[in-house]
């Protein structure tokens, strides 16, 4: 192609001869003879208009100018010829006009938007792999502090589970099932080409964050431009040993050519616990306690029944309201400036966010950061450079424990504070948690990326990307003397726990690409390499014996200091290549290959090769289907097969490992081997196959896709137990076990209504998955961590006892034996299967516009079984602990038929109660439909924006977790926890203006 006065013209020549040919016929002929395709609004372009044409080897630009003559204008957008209605003055010269990029109004644009894949880009129309894209508009404001939340309910096959409602708590992410028996199944996350570890191991010592705190808590969602989720072999095999569990590509915002634009977004809001559980009130609790003593034939005393004999039996405290019923305030400010021209683009943004908690006390999170991007090109466009970077600083203060674990306190417990305002230390007062233990952390995150490319020859480009990530955090957890009752403080001392974490990732990837275009053939070649290094260090220092709380944060004043330092280094190298073929915009072929080397594997197995092939057929472009274009506007069949690996097995696992022996000899602690060296420690391998069908109807107003996948994972890495004579307990090696994951994914996107003042579009997705352990070695081999797995059954399937209610004579739990006869707990047969993996899950997104009002709603749904949290694992009904109101249906007298045992305040029924938790009673329907996100916005009037020199400015109201429809009896059907704060309902209002 060549360029004149800023407009790009194609060099292609076409031949079209005929009488009374419709415009759609001419478009189709051009598409067959070139690699271009047409995009237009059917309501503006009369594709049934007929013409007599006679072009022989004519320049495509001349043909377009002739057939669109005066009525329409055209513009090239990569391989798309965009056509719109022209509005020219009489006598004005006929030229192609600029066309605004309005994807929701241009026919075919959804299929032709850029999709980022591994080391390249494509479009949904020509993609042979399975890639789901979530744009930045659906991420900003919808994910809180964790960008992964924006993917819930939007990506078919991707299951994201929150573990709690405090920023930084772990996120469980799984794509298309569990591919490993005992090792990691998290996908590979890449931010601007930099592999990003999603877990901050150790959680800086926070009991609330847990051992696997989410590192995405320290990435600003507002900086994200798009997220691509790669699933099948064609999309992931180019990532080799790291792609078995899927790949998530995160691209941050960059500057765009145009006038300098300033955007400011300010919002205020609040969060609250979304639902409460129904607990016993004081009269019900007191009655439970007294009945428990009568059932056991025990007389209450001040020692075993202080709540009955010394506490006020008429007092009531709603501990849910007191401890997790507060309001978490939220403030968010985001500002950016961007602009540039053809040769230089830039973007600079900054943000600040302050977020509280629903706990009592002054806890919360404060963070701020900057993000920048600059891109430049030489005058001839042969050399291009891009630099992006971001920095975040976060300060978090949290209690040492989650107050949710205290909501089951007796409702008649004494007051938290005395009349003089001091804490009441006369009982296990949860408000002592406001004094200690206390946790505070400071985290910094730096992400930097540089990309350089030079066009050596037409179509031949040399490119290099370099990335760096530094994530570091320091925390302190203090246990001050003030935690203890004043009379005992003279004999107490304070403690300090310091935790430091540092992770550094470096990567460089040189690439050489070549694009060959000749009429109907388009060939794309890619060759590249990867060199990556990752280092992680964790240090824990503890100080005991502090005599004064004023000195407790200075470890030099501790009587004793002890701790440990752990570190790991990971090195990775690879060569990769890909060939893509497009013939006549109908027949697609993609072949990828990668050779990996990793420091995580034994010397004889450090290198492996992974490959995949993907093919596509756009059958809607076949001549024999042209007459169906009014109905079937797009149709594609795609197939893929390939191999990927899983390297989430930790570092140094193939080496000998030693541990301390118990005790010492002459003051010296000895070492003993706990794991043996294995030079053949090799990759876990996953073979992926997939078939997909993609359809577009009525000029792509309706888009439908169906995907069926079969994954076969083998070469499982597990710890083989060894006899004691070897001196070691185990050796890690590859097991000939095979796991199969199969499933279906469906997506239906529609634009039901589109009028001048009203638009309605929706997207629905649903996923069905099934997991099965196809092959398992000799079951007599006891492999740690795999005892619950059964050949031929899902990995997520448990075998539990079957409850048969309670004994009508004694009120104790009964269970079924192997012959289905009622027996006590010790004789129960664990034959009842319970599968905790969702039967199906998905989401339904709706976008509506009425004049200047816009509404967006996302519903997320899951069909699943979950843990029945009405059973307290530590305290049976009748103990000095509150219970769910469901225990009121307990056994009370001989002849009662129920599924709840009698109240007791001792351990006589403990075995039966424990077995009930491990039976089918311990699980319940945890299905739910949740309004995951809703936003209502009002665009400021055009005249007002014009007077104020604004554009795209709006007022909005947002809601997260607005409501949940479920029969689940616990706090939350997603987290299924008695002790973790559930995800909050967050409401906010804001103003976004652009200058």
Beta strands, then each sheet from edge to edge (+ up, - down):
strand 1: 2-4
strand 2: 7-9
strand 3: 13-22
strand 4: 37-40
strand 5: 50-59
strand 6: 72-77
strand 7: 80-85
strand 8: 114-117
strand 9: 120-123
strand 10: 131-135
strand 11: 158-162
strand 12: 171-175
strand 13: 188-191
strand 14: 194-195
strand 15: 199-201
strand 16: 212-214
strand 17: 224-230
strand 18: 247-252
strand 19: 258-273
strand 20: 328-340
strand 21: 344-356
strand 22: 364-377
strand 23: 383-399
strand 24: 438-457
strand 25: 460-479
strand 26: 494-518
strand 27: 521-546
strand 28: 560-583
strand 29: 587-598
strand 30: 607-617
strand 31: 632-646
strand 32: 657-660
strand 33: 671-675
strand 34: 684-697
strand 35: 702-714
strand 36: 716-721
strand 37: 730-735
strand 38: 738-754
strand 39: 758-775
strand 40: 797-800
strand 41: 803-806
strand 42: 813-816
strand 43: 822-823
strand 44: 832-835
strand 45: 840-850
strand 46: 853-863
strand 47: 865-867
strand 48: 923-925
strand 49: 928-939
strand 50: 954-960
strand 51: 964-966
strand 52: 984-994
sheet 1: 1+ 2-
sheet 2: 3+ 5-
sheet 3: 4+ 7+ 6-
sheet 4: 8+ 9-
sheet 5: 10+ 17- 18+ 13+ 14-
sheet 6: 11+ 12-
sheet 7: 15+ 16-
sheet 8: 51+ 49- 46+ 45- 39+ 38- 35+ 34- 31+ 30- 29+ 28- 27+ 26- 25+ 24- 23+ 22- 21+ 20- 19+ 52- 50+
sheet 9: 32+ 33-
sheet 10: 36+ 37-
sheet 11: 40+ 44-
sheet 12: 41+ 42- 43+
sheet 13: 47+ 48-
end
